Amino acid sequence: MLSGKLKVIRKLLCLDSVEPPHKNKVASESVNGAHLVAAWSNCGACVEETKVCKCRDGDDVCDLKTVINGIDDNGSHGKANSSFVHSIINMVGMLIGLGQLSTPYALENGGWVSAFLLVGLGITCAYTSHVMGKCLKENGKSRNFQDIGQQAFGMKGRVIASTFLYLEIFLALVSYTISLSDNLTTVFSGTHFSISWPHLPTSQILTVLAVLVALPSLWLRDLSSISFLSSGGILMSLLIFTTVGWTAAFSGVKVNKKIPVLQLHKIPGISGLYIFSYAGHIVFPNIYKAMKDPSKFTKVSIVSFTLVTVLYTSLAFMGAKLFGPEVNSQITLSMPRHLLVTKIALWATVLTPMTKYALEFAPIAMQLEHNLPLSMSSRLRMVIRATIGSFLLIGILSLALTIPYFQHVLGLTGSLVSISISIIFPCAFYMKICWYQISKPTLVLNSILIAIGFLFGVVGTISSSKSLIRSVQIGHSS
């Protein structure tokens, strides 16, 4: 849902300095999903509090402590310069990503009536994006998701928001790694590796090698050197959508599979997959603050969620009609292996996770370095950051190899974390912050959305957990 996703990255990389970068100020793609893109094309990274960060396009400087606080010494925030169209591109880029792979699977399992749930969640998340804009307008000093949580419920609100934020990053990276493993195995199907120790199947060896290739990126302190890879998130997602459309139109595969009307008992499990696809609210404050005219934020949300919902719904029906009950939890794995477009889709899905590790870890890494003693040397800071990042990535890899069940992990992430970040928390924050301003119908609406979000979160978490445990038990027994 994701990302970078977080304002912390932009603060620490001087993207909110007094003088803003050019037009490419914000461009995000989530981990929700999961996930995280920011364009560092104009300003280098500096992470030492005692240093000064110099931007490439001028002589302006920004003190790191000023950047971390998100406000300059005179109390003024960085100038915003993002247009209406640019803001839409940023929000769409934040939303489309890993979640789209599973929408055909979710529709096939839930039935075509579940498309109303997909659309309904899109409308709901567009609304909660709108109320987040209201919260940001109420207090101009709020700069990110955690600030809104603190504004609403004090330090407890900040801690809860931060906890869910980092949990989403961790689980999104696990899902990315599982997706990497599944698609990489398909790309190299027929290839076999054999090592004496440890005894791992070829699929796991390939995954370990891919993660090891990506591991050095965690040592980079200047993330602008890899930002150009991440900015291709929208392109990769549209590429996958296009390849599925090409398969439906020109591959010779008959688009005539029958989709069930409704399978009610599977709705709790697929609700997490649907909501994960819309998880991008962590970055929305970032987009809001970057806009020239924040009053158009609601229109940006409506247009962006409309585009994304149309894309998801179209992809869901195309995939379900193409492959029917045989559709895989990742649509790329169901496409005919001999087609060139399939190879393109598989490689697009493989390359995307490998560019995400450093960026998804960046919020944790930057916060870690910020909390280290000022007297500590730059080299030691880098070693500590990279070591912790390496251990975290190894833990993610181990977990992904242990529970390689993409749909269940993604569904669990959506039900356990994404639904809170995308629906429950925004409504709760809005009600608390704007309590004396909102009308009684609005109060009732937000209360209902919180109740519905909580219900879907609980039943979805239980259903996904049971399915995950069952799959693990079957996997171990076999």
C-alpha positions as CSV (number, residue, x, y, z in Angstrom):
1,M,0.0,0.0,0.0
2,L,4.2,1.0,0.9
3,S,6.2,3.3,0.3
4,G,8.1,7.0,0.9
5,K,5.3,6.3,1.1
6,L,6.4,8.4,4.0
7,K,7.0,12.1,4.6
8,V,10.1,11.2,6.7
9,I,12.0,10.3,3.5
10,R,11.3,13.6,1.9
11,K,12.2,15.5,5.0
12,L,15.5,13.7,5.4
13,L,16.4,13.9,1.7
14,C,15.8,17.7,1.7
15,L,12.7,17.5,-0.6
16,D,10.9,19.8,1.7
17,S,13.6,22.4,1.9
18,V,12.8,26.1,1.8
19,E,13.4,26.2,-2.0
20,P,11.6,23.3,-3.6
21,P,12.9,21.0,-6.3
22,H,11.4,21.4,-9.8
23,K,8.3,19.8,-11.2
24,N,9.3,16.3,-10.3
25,K,8.9,17.0,-6.6
26,V,6.7,14.0,-5.7
27,A,6.1,10.7,-7.4
28,S,5.1,7.8,-5.3
29,E,4.1,4.1,-5.8
30,S,3.1,2.1,-2.9
31,V,3.8,-1.0,-1.2
32,N,-0.4,-1.3,-0.3
33,G,0.6,-0.8,-1.7
34,A,2.3,-1.7,-0.1
35,H,4.2,0.2,-2.5
36,L,7.0,3.6,-2.3
37,V,8.4,6.0,-4.8
38,A,9.8,9.5,-4.4
39,A,11.7,11.5,-7.1
40,W,15.0,12.6,-5.8
41,S,16.0,13.9,-9.2
42,N,16.9,17.4,-8.0
43,C,18.3,17.1,-4.5
44,G,20.9,14.8,-3.0
45,A,20.5,13.0,0.2
46,C,22.1,14.1,3.4
47,V,21.5,12.2,6.6
48,E,24.0,13.7,9.1
49,E,22.4,16.3,11.4
50,T,25.7,18.3,11.5
51,K,25.9,18.6,7.8
52,V,24.3,20.9,5.3
53,C,22.4,19.6,2.3
54,K,23.0,21.4,-1.0
55,C,20.6,21.1,-3.8
56,R,21.8,20.7,-7.4
57,D,19.8,23.4,-9.0
58,G,21.0,26.3,-6.9
59,D,23.0,27.5,-3.9
60,D,20.2,27.1,-1.4
61,V,20.9,25.1,1.6
62,C,18.8,23.4,4.2
63,D,19.8,22.4,7.7
64,L,18.9,18.8,8.4
65,K,17.2,19.6,11.8
66,T,15.1,22.1,10.0
67,V,14.1,19.5,7.4
68,I,13.3,16.9,10.0
69,N,11.0,19.3,11.8
70,G,9.4,20.1,8.4
71,I,9.6,23.8,9.2
72,D,12.2,26.5,8.8
73,D,13.5,28.8,11.5
74,N,11.0,31.4,10.6
75,G,8.1,29.0,10.9
76,S,7.3,28.8,7.2
77,H,6.9,25.6,5.3
78,G,8.5,24.8,1.9
79,K,6.8,26.2,-1.1
80,A,4.4,23.8,-2.9
81,N,4.5,23.7,-6.7
82,S,2.6,20.6,-7.7
83,S,-0.2,21.1,-10.3
84,F,-3.6,19.5,-10.4
85,V,-2.5,17.0,-13.1
86,H,0.8,16.3,-11.5
87,S,-0.9,15.6,-8.2
88,I,-3.2,13.1,-10.0
89,I,-0.2,11.3,-11.5
90,N,1.4,11.1,-8.1
91,M,-1.7,9.7,-6.4
92,V,-2.4,7.2,-9.2
93,G,1.3,6.2,-9.1
94,M,1.0,5.7,-5.3
95,L,-2.1,3.5,-5.6
96,I,-1.4,1.1,-8.5
97,G,1.1,-1.6,-7.8
98,L,1.3,-5.0,-6.3
99,G,-2.4,-5.2,-5.5
100,Q,-3.5,-5.2,-9.1
101,L,-1.9,-8.7,-9.6
102,S,-4.5,-10.3,-7.4
103,T,-7.7,-8.6,-8.5
104,P,-8.7,-11.3,-11.1
105,Y,-8.1,-14.0,-8.5
106,A,-10.2,-12.1,-6.0
107,L,-13.1,-11.5,-8.4
108,E,-13.1,-15.2,-9.5
109,N,-13.2,-16.4,-5.9
110,G,-15.7,-13.8,-4.7
111,G,-18.0,-13.8,-7.7
112,W,-18.8,-11.0,-10.1
113,V,-21.0,-9.4,-7.5
114,S,-17.8,-8.8,-5.4
115,A,-16.9,-6.2,-8.0
116,F,-19.4,-3.9,-6.2
117,L,-17.2,-4.4,-3.1
118,L,-14.1,-3.4,-5.1
119,V,-15.8,-0.3,-6.4
120,G,-17.4,0.5,-3.0
121,L,-14.0,0.3,-1.3
122,G,-12.6,2.6,-4.0
123,I,-15.3,5.2,-3.2
124,T,-14.8,4.8,0.5
125,C,-11.1,5.3,0.3
126,A,-11.6,8.4,-2.0
127,Y,-13.8,9.8,0.8
128,T,-11.3,9.0,3.6
129,S,-8.6,10.7,1.4
130,H,-10.9,13.7,1.4
131,V,-11.3,13.8,5.2
132,M,-7.5,13.5,5.6
133,G,-7.3,16.7,3.5
134,K,-9.8,18.3,5.9
135,C,-7.5,17.3,8.9
136,L,-4.5,18.8,7.1
137,K,-6.4,22.0,6.4
138,E,-7.4,22.2,10.1
139,N,-3.8,22.2,11.2
140,G,-1.2,23.5,8.8
141,K,1.6,22.2,10.9
142,S,0.6,18.6,10.3
143,R,3.0,17.2,7.7
144,N,2.4,13.5,7.6
145,F,0.2,10.6,8.7
146,Q,1.8,10.4,12.1
147,D,1.3,14.1,12.7
148,I,-2.4,13.7,12.0
149,G,-2.6,10.9,14.5
150,Q,-0.9,13.0,17.1
151,Q,-3.1,15.9,16.3
152,A,-6.1,13.7,17.0
153,F,-5.1,11.6,19.9
154,G,-1.8,12.9,21.2
155,M,1.3,10.8,21.5
156,K,-0.8,7.6,21.6
157,G,-2.2,8.5,18.2
158,R,1.3,9.0,16.8
159,V,2.6,5.7,18.3
160,I,-0.3,3.8,16.9
161,A,-0.1,5.4,13.4
162,S,3.7,4.8,13.3
163,T,3.3,1.1,14.4
164,F,0.8,0.4,11.7
165,L,2.9,2.3,9.2
166,Y,6.0,0.2,9.8
167,L,4.0,-3.0,10.0
168,E,2.6,-2.3,6.6
169,I,6.1,-1.7,5.2
170,F,7.3,-5.0,6.7
171,L,4.4,-7.1,5.4
172,A,4.4,-5.4,2.0
173,L,8.1,-6.3,1.6
174,V,7.3,-9.9,2.5
175,S,4.6,-9.9,-0.2
176,Y,7.0,-8.3,-2.7
177,T,9.5,-11.1,-2.0
178,I,6.9,-13.8,-2.4
179,S,5.9,-12.2,-5.7
180,L,9.5,-12.0,-6.7
181,S,10.0,-15.7,-6.0
182,D,6.9,-16.9,-7.8
183,N,7.6,-14.9,-11.0
184,L,11.3,-15.5,-11.0
185,T,10.7,-19.2,-10.8
186,T,8.4,-19.0,-13.8
187,V,10.9,-16.9,-15.8
188,F,13.6,-19.5,-15.2
189,S,11.3,-22.5,-15.4
190,G,13.3,-25.5,-16.5
191,T,16.5,-24.2,-14.9
192,H,18.0,-26.3,-12.0
193,F,20.6,-25.4,-9.4
194,S,22.1,-27.8,-7.0
195,I,24.2,-26.9,-3.9
196,S,25.4,-29.2,-1.2
197,W,24.4,-26.9,1.7
198,P,21.9,-25.6,2.5
199,H,19.5,-27.9,0.7
200,L,17.3,-25.5,-1.1
201,P,15.1,-26.0,-4.1
202,T,15.9,-24.1,-7.3
203,S,13.1,-21.6,-6.7
204,Q,14.5,-20.6,-3.3
205,I,18.0,-20.4,-4.6
206,L,16.9,-18.0,-7.3
207,T,15.1,-15.9,-4.8
208,V,18.1,-15.8,-2.5
209,L,20.3,-14.7,-5.4
210,A,17.9,-12.0,-6.4
211,V,17.7,-10.6,-2.9
212,L,21.5,-10.7,-2.5
213,V,21.7,-8.6,-5.7
214,A,19.3,-6.1,-4.2
215,L,21.0,-6.1,-0.8
216,P,23.8,-3.6,-1.5
217,S,21.2,-1.0,-2.3
218,L,20.5,-0.8,1.5
219,W,24.0,0.6,2.0
220,L,23.3,3.6,-0.3
221,R,23.0,6.8,1.6
222,D,22.2,8.8,-1.6
223,L,18.9,7.2,-2.7
224,S,18.7,9.5,-5.7
225,S,21.0,7.1,-7.4
226,I,18.2,4.5,-7.5
227,S,15.2,6.7,-7.6
228,F,14.9,6.5,-11.4
229,L,14.3,2.8,-11.1
230,S,11.4,3.3,-8.7
231,S,9.8,6.1,-10.8
232,G,8.9,3.3,-13.3
233,G,6.2,2.0,-10.9
234,I,3.4,3.4,-13.0
235,L,5.0,2.2,-16.2
236,M,5.4,-1.3,-14.9
237,S,1.8,-1.5,-13.7
238,L,0.4,-0.2,-16.9
239,L,2.7,-2.6,-18.8
240,I,1.2,-5.5,-16.9
241,F,-2.3,-4.3,-17.6
242,T,-1.5,-3.9,-21.3
243,T,-0.1,-7.4,-21.5
244,V,-3.2,-8.9,-20.0
245,G,-5.3,-6.9,-22.4
246,W,-3.1,-8.0,-25.3
247,T,-3.5,-11.6,-24.2
248,A,-7.3,-11.3,-24.1
249,A,-7.4,-9.7,-27.6
250,F,-4.7,-11.4,-29.6
251,S,-3.4,-14.5,-27.9
252,G,-6.1,-16.9,-29.1
253,V,-7.2,-17.6,-25.5
254,K,-11.0,-17.6,-25.4
255,V,-12.4,-15.0,-23.1
256,N,-15.5,-17.0,-22.2
257,K,-14.9,-18.4,-18.7
258,K,-17.9,-18.2,-16.5
259,I,-17.5,-16.2,-13.3
260,P,-19.6,-17.3,-10.3
261,V,-22.3,-14.8,-9.2
262,L,-21.3,-14.7,-5.5
263,Q,-19.4,-16.9,-3.2
264,L,-20.2,-15.3,0.1
265,H,-18.0,-17.5,2.3
266,K,-14.9,-16.3,0.4
267,I,-15.7,-12.6,0.7
268,P,-13.9,-12.1,4.0
269,G,-10.7,-13.5,2.5
270,I,-10.8,-11.5,-0.7
271,S,-11.8,-8.2,1.1
272,G,-8.2,-7.9,2.3
273,L,-6.9,-8.3,-1.3
274,Y,-9.2,-5.5,-2.5
275,I,-8.4,-3.1,0.3
276,F,-4.7,-3.6,-0.1
277,S,-5.0,-2.3,-3.7
278,Y,-6.2,1.1,-2.4
279,A,-3.7,1.4,0.5
280,G,-1.9,4.7,-0.2
281,H,-3.1,7.0,2.5
282,I,0.3,7.3,4.2
283,V,1.6,9.4,1.4
284,F,-1.5,11.5,0.8
285,P,-0.4,14.2,3.3
286,N,2.8,14.4,1.2
287,I,0.7,15.0,-2.0
288,Y,-1.5,17.5,-0.3
289,K,1.4,19.6,1.0
290,A,3.0,19.6,-2.4
291,M,0.0,21.0,-4.2
292,K,-0.1,24.6,-5.4
293,D,-3.8,24.7,-4.6
294,P,-4.6,22.3,-1.8
295,S,-8.3,23.2,-2.1
296,K,-8.3,20.9,-5.2
297,F,-7.1,17.9,-3.2
298,T,-10.6,16.4,-3.0
299,K,-10.9,16.6,-6.8
300,V,-7.5,15.0,-7.2
301,S,-8.7,12.1,-4.9
302,I,-11.9,11.7,-6.9
303,V,-10.2,11.6,-10.3
304,S,-7.3,9.4,-9.1
305,F,-9.5,6.8,-7.4
306,T,-11.9,6.7,-10.3
307,L,-9.0,6.0,-12.7
308,V,-7.5,3.3,-10.4
309,T,-10.9,1.7,-9.7
310,V,-11.6,1.5,-13.5
311,L,-8.2,-0.1,-14.1
312,Y,-8.6,-2.6,-11.2
313,T,-12.2,-3.6,-12.2
314,S,-11.2,-4.0,-15.9
315,L,-8.2,-6.1,-15.1
316,A,-10.2,-8.2,-12.6
317,F,-12.9,-9.0,-15.2
318,M,-10.3,-9.6,-18.0
319,G,-8.3,-12.0,-15.9
320,A,-11.3,-13.9,-14.6
321,K,-12.9,-14.2,-18.0
322,L,-9.6,-15.4,-19.5
323,F,-8.6,-18.0,-17.0
324,G,-11.7,-18.8,-14.9
325,P,-11.1,-21.1,-11.9
326,E,-7.5,-21.7,-13.0
327,V,-6.6,-18.0,-12.5
328,N,-3.5,-17.7,-10.2
329,S,-3.3,-15.4,-7.2
330,Q,-0.9,-13.3,-9.5
331,I,-2.4,-12.8,-13.0
332,T,1.1,-12.9,-14.6
333,L,1.5,-16.6,-13.5
334,S,-1.6,-17.5,-15.4
335,M,-0.6,-16.1,-18.8
336,P,0.5,-18.4,-21.6
337,R,4.2,-19.1,-21.1
338,H,5.1,-19.1,-24.8
339,L,3.9,-15.5,-25.5
340,L,6.3,-12.6,-25.6
341,V,3.9,-10.4,-23.7
342,T,3.9,-12.9,-20.9
343,K,7.7,-12.7,-20.6
344,I,7.5,-8.9,-20.5
345,A,4.8,-9.1,-17.8
346,L,6.9,-11.6,-15.8
347,W,10.1,-9.5,-16.0
348,A,8.1,-6.4,-15.1
349,T,6.8,-8.1,-12.0
350,V,10.3,-9.5,-11.1
351,L,12.2,-6.2,-11.5
352,T,9.7,-4.1,-9.5
353,P,10.3,-5.7,-6.0
354,M,14.1,-5.6,-6.5
355,T,13.9,-1.8,-6.7
356,K,11.7,-1.5,-3.6
357,Y,13.9,-2.8,-0.8
358,A,16.1,0.3,-0.3
359,L,13.2,2.7,-0.7
360,E,10.8,0.8,1.6
361,F,13.5,0.5,4.2
362,A,14.4,4.2,3.9
363,P,11.9,5.6,6.5
364,I,13.2,3.1,9.1
365,A,16.9,3.8,8.1
366,M,16.6,7.5,8.2
367,Q,14.8,7.5,11.6
368,L,17.4,5.1,12.9
369,E,20.3,7.4,11.9
370,H,18.5,10.4,13.3
371,N,18.3,8.7,16.7
372,L,21.9,7.8,16.8
373,P,24.3,10.0,18.9
374,L,25.6,13.1,17.2
375,S,29.1,12.2,18.2
376,M,29.0,9.0,16.2
377,S,31.1,9.1,13.0
378,S,29.4,9.1,9.6
379,R,31.0,5.7,8.7
380,L,29.8,4.0,11.9
381,R,26.3,5.4,11.3
382,M,26.3,3.9,7.8
383,V,27.5,0.6,9.0
384,I,24.9,0.4,11.8
385,R,22.1,1.4,9.3
386,A,23.2,-1.1,6.7
387,T,23.7,-3.9,9.1
388,I,20.2,-3.5,10.6
389,G,18.8,-3.2,7.1
390,S,20.6,-6.4,6.0
391,F,19.3,-8.4,8.9
392,L,15.8,-7.0,8.4
393,L,16.0,-8.0,4.7
394,I,17.3,-11.5,5.6
395,G,14.4,-11.9,8.0
396,I,11.9,-10.8,5.3
397,L,13.5,-13.3,2.9
398,S,13.3,-16.1,5.5
399,L,9.7,-15.3,6.2
400,A,8.8,-15.2,2.5
401,L,10.5,-18.5,1.8
402,T,8.7,-20.1,4.9
403,I,5.2,-18.9,4.0
404,P,5.2,-18.5,0.1
405,Y,1.5,-18.0,-0.1
406,F,1.0,-14.7,-1.8
407,Q,-2.7,-14.3,-1.7
408,H,-2.9,-15.2,2.0
409,V,-0.1,-12.9,3.1
410,L,-1.5,-10.0,0.9
411,G,-5.0,-10.6,2.2
412,L,-3.7,-10.6,5.8
413,T,-1.8,-7.4,5.2
414,G,-4.9,-5.8,3.8
415,S,-7.3,-6.9,6.5
416,L,-4.9,-6.4,9.5
417,V,-3.1,-3.2,8.5
418,S,-4.3,-1.5,5.2
419,I,-8.0,-1.3,6.2
420,S,-7.0,0.5,9.4
421,I,-4.7,3.0,7.6
422,S,-7.1,3.6,4.7
423,I,-10.5,3.6,6.4
424,I,-10.6,3.4,10.2
425,F,-7.8,5.8,11.2
426,P,-8.7,8.6,8.7
427,C,-12.4,8.6,9.8
428,A,-11.4,8.4,13.5
429,F,-8.8,11.2,13.1
430,Y,-11.4,13.4,11.3
431,M,-14.1,12.9,13.9
432,K,-11.7,13.8,16.7
433,I,-10.1,16.8,15.0
434,C,-13.2,18.3,13.5
435,W,-15.7,17.1,16.1
436,Y,-17.4,20.5,16.6
437,Q,-17.5,21.3,12.8
438,I,-19.0,18.2,11.2
439,S,-22.7,17.7,10.9
440,K,-24.7,14.9,12.5
441,P,-25.1,13.0,9.1
442,T,-21.4,13.2,8.5
443,L,-20.7,12.0,12.1
444,V,-23.0,9.0,11.5
445,L,-21.4,8.3,8.1
446,N,-17.9,8.2,9.6
447,S,-19.1,6.1,12.5
448,I,-20.6,3.6,10.1
449,L,-17.4,3.5,8.0
450,I,-15.4,2.8,11.1
451,A,-17.7,0.0,12.1
452,I,-17.7,-1.5,8.6
453,G,-13.9,-1.2,8.4
454,F,-13.5,-2.8,11.8
455,L,-15.9,-5.7,10.8
456,F,-14.1,-6.4,7.6
457,G,-10.7,-6.1,9.3
458,V,-11.6,-8.6,12.0
459,V,-13.3,-11.2,9.8
460,G,-10.8,-10.7,7.0
461,T,-7.8,-11.1,9.4
462,I,-9.4,-14.3,10.9
463,S,-10.2,-15.7,7.4
464,S,-6.7,-14.9,6.0
465,S,-4.9,-16.2,9.1
466,K,-6.8,-19.5,9.0
467,S,-6.1,-19.9,5.2
468,L,-2.5,-19.1,5.8
469,I,-2.1,-21.6,8.7
470,R,-3.9,-24.2,6.7
471,S,-1.6,-23.7,3.7
472,V,1.5,-23.8,5.8
473,Q,0.3,-27.1,7.4
474,I,-0.4,-28.6,4.0
475,G,2.9,-27.4,2.7
476,H,4.9,-28.9,5.6
477,S,3.0,-32.2,5.5
478,S,3.7,-32.6,1.8
